[in-house]
Amino acid sequence: MSDSPGEITRKVREFYERCHFPGDRPLDHDGLILTRWFAKSAAALDRGAGAPARVLDAGCGTGNTSVALARQYPAIQFLGIDHSLSSLAQAEERARHSGLRNLSFHHGDLMHPLAAGRFDIILCLGVLHHTADMRRVLANLCASLNPSGHLYLWVYGRHGRYRHSLNMRLLAMLTGPAAAPDEALSLAGEFAFPTGGESPLDDLLGRNRLDPNHRQTFRDPVWIADQFLHPHETPVDLEELLQLIAACGLKLQRQFDIREDLASYFPSAPLRERFLKLSPRDRLIALDLLLKPERYFVLLRRGPAPEE
């Protein structure tokens, strides 16, 4: 019997009360993408002498993203929302340590409509797939987005995380439901970094990313717990994501980390010709089947999706 939305939300909240994610993590590839594109979004928000632009970090965790951006954009007002009080305590301490006056935090549940007004930019990064009802949460975020606003969404991809999902299932069998959190984390660390041989992380990250520097980062107990012991995650494929986006009154503006010339992924002339005959939406889905990404990082706007 599957858990109710309320039970899922409770389990996820209790998990993050113990596991303060993301903790201290260096800027990664997707962080660089966000930094570059956020600058473009911020530049489009020139309000002159009007009210300051507002940014929401929905599911801010320990506040790494909010603090970094608030430092860089002192004229913009930032708000971080999370349902973990202990994670928010760390976020608030980070903000105090940085002397930020343009960043505040609020304890709240994204499953409920937000009562903090409208925002020009909303960030929902690595959060949606851990919620009990992705459509409800995304609809709530859309309702809080200004008509010309930008929503940055980062969500797990079903195709790229399939083998990892099998590893998570195996580890759950080995730990068992009665394992204490510390014991489960110790076993997850041994599972993720076996002595000799291939690592289950290869299925998630690829062998080329397991260099010494990455290995050190991925040994962080917070990261191991989030990847291997999380009580709830629902990856999606791109077709499901596009349906979800449209159902919430949003449209896909850009999918990051793929080439603009989609046909270039098909070097075979006959295959490229057939690919170009597909509708724009089906081209994206075809590319999804080819690339099998582990995550989708997209920029969304309000409004209906373009016609196929």
JOHUPE-V829641 format. One record per residue. SS is DSSP state (a for helix, b for strand, c for the rest). OMEGA is omega in radians with two decimals (none if undefined). NEAR is the number of other C-alpha atoms within 12 Angstrom. Layout:
ss omega near
SS OMEGA NEAR
SS OMEGA NEAR
//
This chain:
ss omega near
c -3.10 3
c 3.14 9
c 3.04 15
c 3.09 14
a 3.13 20
a 3.13 17
a 3.08 17
a -3.13 24
a 3.12 32
a -3.11 23
a 3.14 25
a 3.13 34
a 3.13 35
a 3.10 22
a -3.09 28
a 2.97 36
a 3.09 24
a -3.02 25
c -3.04 33
c -3.05 36
c 0.07 38
c -3.10 33
c -3.14 31
c -3.11 21
c 3.11 23
c 3.10 19
c -3.13 18
c -3.08 15
a -3.13 14
a 3.05 25
a 3.08 24
a 3.08 18
a -3.14 22
a -3.13 33
a -3.11 24
a -3.07 16
a 3.06 27
a 3.10 33
a 3.12 20
a 3.11 16
a -3.13 29
a -3.14 30
a 3.14 18
c -3.07 17
c -3.11 27
c -3.06 18
c -3.12 15
c -3.12 11
c -3.12 9
c 3.13 11
c -3.12 14
c 3.06 20
c -3.09 34
b 3.13 38
b 3.08 46
b 2.99 46
b -3.02 44
b -3.02 46
c -2.96 47
c -3.12 48
c -3.11 45
c 2.95 38
c -3.10 44
a -3.08 34
a -3.12 43
a -3.10 47
a -3.12 38
a -3.11 30
a 3.14 36
a 3.06 35
a -3.02 24
a -3.06 21
c -3.07 27
c -3.13 23
c -3.13 26
c 3.09 35
b -3.12 32
b 3.04 40
b 3.05 43
b 3.12 45
b 3.09 40
b 3.13 41
c 3.07 34
c -3.12 35
a -3.11 28
a 3.06 26
a 3.12 35
a 3.11 36
a 3.09 26
a 3.12 29
a -3.14 40
a 3.10 32
a 3.07 21
a -3.13 28
a 3.11 30
a -3.13 20
a 3.13 13
c 3.13 22
c -3.06 16
c 3.09 28
c -3.10 21
c -3.12 29
b 3.06 38
b -3.09 33
b -3.09 39
b 3.07 30
b -3.10 28
c -3.10 26
c -3.10 32
c 3.07 40
c 3.14 30
c 3.09 27
c -3.09 20
c -3.10 29
c -3.05 17
c 3.13 27
c -3.10 20
c -3.12 27
b 3.11 34
b 3.10 39
b 3.05 44
b 3.06 47
b 3.05 45
b -2.91 41
b 3.12 36
c -3.02 34
c -2.95 41
a -3.08 42
a 3.10 34
a -3.13 35
c -3.07 38
c -3.11 31
c -3.05 28
a -3.12 33
a -3.14 28
a -3.11 25
a -3.12 33
a 3.08 43
a 3.09 27
a 3.13 30
a 3.11 47
a -3.14 43
a -3.14 30
c -3.09 36
b 3.07 36
b -3.08 26
b 3.14 19
b -3.03 22
b 3.14 34
b 3.08 41
b 3.10 42
b -3.07 45
b 3.08 41
b -3.04 36
b -3.13 37
b 3.08 34
b -3.08 34
c -3.05 30
c -3.07 29
c -3.13 29
c -3.06 32
a -3.12 23
a 3.10 22
a 3.13 30
a 3.07 29
a 3.10 19
a 3.10 25
a 3.12 34
a 3.10 22
a -3.13 20
a 3.10 29
a 3.09 23
a -3.09 17
a -3.13 20
a -3.11 25
c -3.06 18
c -3.05 15
c -3.09 12
c 3.06 18
c -3.11 13
a -3.13 24
a 3.12 19
a 3.13 18
a 3.13 27
a 3.10 31
a 3.12 24
a 3.11 28
a 3.10 40
a 3.11 31
a 3.13 23
a -3.08 30
a -3.09 37
c 3.13 24
c 3.10 16
c -3.12 11
c 3.10 10
c -3.11 12
c 3.14 15
c 3.02 24
c 3.09 32
a 3.09 36
a -3.12 23
a -3.10 24
a -2.96 32
a -3.03 24
c -3.07 20
a -3.07 17
a -3.13 14
a -3.10 20
c 3.03 23
c -3.07 15
a -3.12 12
a 3.12 14
a 3.13 21
a -3.14 22
a 3.12 17
a -3.06 22
a 3.05 31
c 3.10 27
c -3.13 28
a 3.12 32
a 3.14 33
a 3.14 29
a 3.13 34
a -3.09 34
a -3.09 31
a -3.01 37
a -3.01 36
c -3.09 44
c -3.08 34
c -3.09 30
c 2.95 33
c -3.14 31
c 3.06 29
c 3.11 31
b 2.94 31
c -3.03 32
a 3.12 36
a 3.10 25
a -3.14 25
a 3.12 38
a 3.09 31
a 3.13 23
a -3.14 29
a -3.12 34
a -3.12 25
a -3.11 23
c 3.10 29
c -3.12 28
b 3.06 37
b 3.14 32
b 3.11 35
b -3.12 23
b 2.98 22
b -3.04 29
c 3.01 26
c 2.92 23
c -3.09 23
c 3.13 15
c 3.08 14
c -3.05 16
a -3.10 27
a -3.12 26
a 3.09 18
a -3.12 24
c -3.10 21
c 3.11 14
c -3.11 12
a 3.13 13
a 3.13 12
a 3.13 16
a 3.13 20
a 3.13 17
a 3.11 17
a -3.10 27
a 3.09 23
c 3.13 16
c 3.05 19
c 3.11 15
a 3.13 19
a -3.13 26
a 3.05 21
a 3.11 28
a -3.14 34
a 3.10 25
a 3.13 27
a 3.09 31
a 3.12 30
a 3.13 20
a -3.01 20
a 3.13 24
c -3.05 25
c 3.10 31
c 3.11 30
b 3.00 36
b 3.07 41
b -2.97 35
b 3.02 36
b -3.08 33
b 3.03 41
b 3.04 34
b 3.10 33
c -3.11 24
c 3.07 20
c 3.10 22
c 3.13 17
c -3.11 12
c none 12
//
